[in-house]
């Protein structure tokens, strides 16, 4: 795998007014980047541009040395399925399913087995047969993160991943995500208002 997971060149984007201009960003394997700034500064927009969900007004984003814009729709879908994991503040679990069934969907899509050690570390291994709607917000967020880690993505994009968790739970979840990045030689880009969390990352982008 290319050590340069992401290379972004001269990114400029605006919604009415310019959010950022001529940004150059690199994410290497085994590294993490935090995007911080006040509300409305473009943090989530930049995250989505780096993940390939939004096209910048100008500039290029390369994943593993390939210009994302050069891929067709089928190639983009295949790339995302194999390489990208998205963690949001809202968990986006399938509400009609049990926690186990939510993980099994990820297992089928990614063709990877559920890592029960991750479930134990997240403190949710005893909740697999509960309906998602019966779980607390924090428990749902933990299952959402477990679902992403089951996929074993090469790059994790996280938008306020601990926003619904108390400090103790947030610290535990962050440790698991960072350990995954280090153990698997992957990369992480996260948006956060939490300066303590941002300080754990290798690089910080302030908007």
C-alpha positions in Angstrom: 0.0 0.0 0.0 1.2 3.5 -0.9 2.6 5.3 2.2 0.8 8.4 1.0 -2.8 7.6 1.6 -4.0 11.1 0.7 -2.4 13.9 -1.1 -4.5 17.0 -1.6 -3.2 19.9 -3.7 -4.3 23.5 -3.8 -7.8 22.9 -2.4 -10.1 25.9 -2.6 -13.8 25.9 -1.7 -16.5 28.3 -1.0 -20.2 28.5 -0.1 -20.9 32.2 -0.7 -17.7 33.1 1.0 -14.3 31.3 0.8 -14.0 28.6 3.4 -10.4 27.7 2.6 -7.9 28.4 -0.2 -4.9 26.6 -1.6 -4.7 24.0 1.1 -2.1 21.3 0.7 -2.5 18.2 2.8 -0.8 14.8 3.1 -1.8 11.8 5.1 0.6 8.9 5.4 0.0 5.4 6.7 0.1 5.2 10.5 -0.7 8.9 10.8 -3.7 11.0 11.8 -4.9 14.5 11.0 -7.3 16.6 13.1 -9.4 19.4 11.4 -10.5 22.0 13.9 -12.1 25.4 13.8 -15.2 27.4 14.7 -18.7 26.3 13.5 -19.2 27.2 9.9 -15.5 27.3 9.1 -15.7 24.4 6.6 -14.4 21.5 8.7 -17.0 18.9 7.6 -16.8 20.2 4.0 -13.0 19.7 4.0 -13.5 16.2 5.4 -16.0 15.3 2.7 -13.7 16.7 0.0 -10.8 14.6 1.3 -13.1 11.5 1.4 -14.2 12.2 -2.2 -17.9 13.0 -1.4 -17.6 16.6 -2.5 -15.7 18.0 -5.4 -13.6 21.1 -4.5 -14.1 24.3 -6.5 -10.4 23.9 -7.4 -7.6 21.5 -6.5 -7.0 17.8 -6.6 -7.3 14.9 -4.2 -5.2 11.8 -4.7 -5.9 8.5 -2.9 -2.9 6.1 -3.1 -1.5 8.2 -5.9 -4.6 8.2 -8.0 -6.6 11.3 -8.7 -10.0 10.7 -7.3 -11.7 12.7 -10.1 -10.3 10.3 -12.7 -12.4 7.4 -11.4 -15.7 6.5 -12.8 -18.8 5.8 -10.6 -18.2 2.1 -10.4 -14.6 2.5 -9.5 -15.5 5.1 -6.8 -18.1 2.8 -5.2 -15.6 -0.1 -5.2 -12.8 2.1 -3.8 -15.1 3.4 -1.0 -16.3 -0.1 -0.1 -12.8 -1.4 0.2 -10.9 1.5 1.6 -13.0 4.2 3.4 -14.7 4.1 6.7 -17.0 7.0 7.8 -17.8 7.6 11.5 -20.3 10.3 12.2 -21.7 11.9 15.4 -25.0 10.4 14.3 -24.6 6.7 14.3 -26.8 5.8 11.2 -27.5 2.2 12.3 -30.4 0.3 10.8 -33.1 0.8 13.3 -35.2 -2.3 12.5 -32.2 -4.5 13.1 -30.5 -5.9 16.1 -27.0 -4.8 16.9 -25.6 -8.1 15.7 -27.5 -7.8 12.4 -26.0 -4.3 11.9 -22.5 -5.8 12.2 -23.4 -8.6 9.9 -24.3 -6.2 7.2 -20.8 -4.7 7.4 -19.4 -8.2 7.5 -21.1 -9.2 4.3 -20.2 -5.9 2.5 -16.6 -5.9 3.5 -16.2 -9.7 3.4 -14.5 -9.5 6.8 -15.3 -11.3 10.1 -16.6 -9.4 13.1 -13.7 -8.8 15.5 -15.2 -9.7 18.9 -12.2 -8.4 20.7 -13.2 -4.9 19.5 -16.7 -5.4 20.8 -15.2 -6.4 24.2 -13.0 -3.4 24.3 -15.9 -1.2 23.4 -17.9 -2.8 26.2 -20.8 -3.9 24.0 -20.2 -7.7 23.4 -23.1 -8.4 25.7 -25.6 -6.3 23.7 -25.4 -8.0 20.4 -29.0 -9.3 20.4 -30.6 -6.1 21.5 -32.6 -4.1 19.1 -30.8 -0.9 18.1 -33.7 1.2 19.4 -33.3 -0.3 22.9 -29.7 0.9 23.1 -28.6 4.2 24.6 -27.1 6.9 22.3 -23.6 6.1 23.5 -24.1 2.3 23.0 -25.4 2.9 19.5 -22.3 5.1 18.7 -20.0 2.3 19.9 -21.7 -0.2 17.6 -21.4 2.3 14.8 -17.7 2.5 15.4 -17.5 -1.3 15.7 -19.2 -1.6 12.3 -16.6 0.6 10.7 -13.7 -1.2 12.3 -15.2 -4.6 11.2 -14.8 -3.3 7.6 -11.1 -2.7 8.3 -10.8 0.4 6.1 -7.4 1.9 5.0 -8.6 5.4 5.9 -11.1 6.4 8.6 -12.9 9.7 8.2 -14.5 10.8 11.5 -16.8 13.7 12.0 -17.1 14.5 15.7 -17.0 10.8 16.5 -17.2 11.3 20.3 -19.8 14.1 20.3 -22.5 11.9 21.9 -20.2 10.3 24.5 -19.2 11.3 28.0 -15.5 12.0 28.6 -14.6 8.6 30.0 -16.4 6.8 27.1 -14.9 9.2 24.6 -11.4 8.5 25.8 -12.0 4.7 25.6 -13.4 4.9 22.1 -10.6 7.3 20.9 -7.9 4.9 22.2 -9.5 2.0 20.3 -9.6 4.0 17.0 -6.0 5.2 17.4 -4.8 1.7 18.3 -6.5 0.4 15.1 -4.6 3.0 13.1 -1.3 2.1 14.6 -1.8 -1.7 14.7 -3.1 -1.9 11.1 -0.9 0.9 9.6 -3.9 2.9 8.5 -4.8 6.6 8.4 -7.3 8.8 10.2 -8.8 12.2 9.4 -11.1 13.6 12.0 -13.1 16.7 12.6 -13.4 17.8 16.3 -14.1 20.7 18.6 -12.2 18.8 21.3 -8.7 20.3 21.6 -7.6 17.3 23.8 -8.6 14.9 21.1 -7.0 17.0 18.3 -3.7 17.1 20.3 -3.5 13.3 20.0 -3.2 13.6 16.2 0.0 13.9 14.3 -1.1 17.0 12.5 -3.7 19.7 13.1 -5.4 21.8 10.4 -7.0 24.9 11.7 -9.7 26.6 9.7 
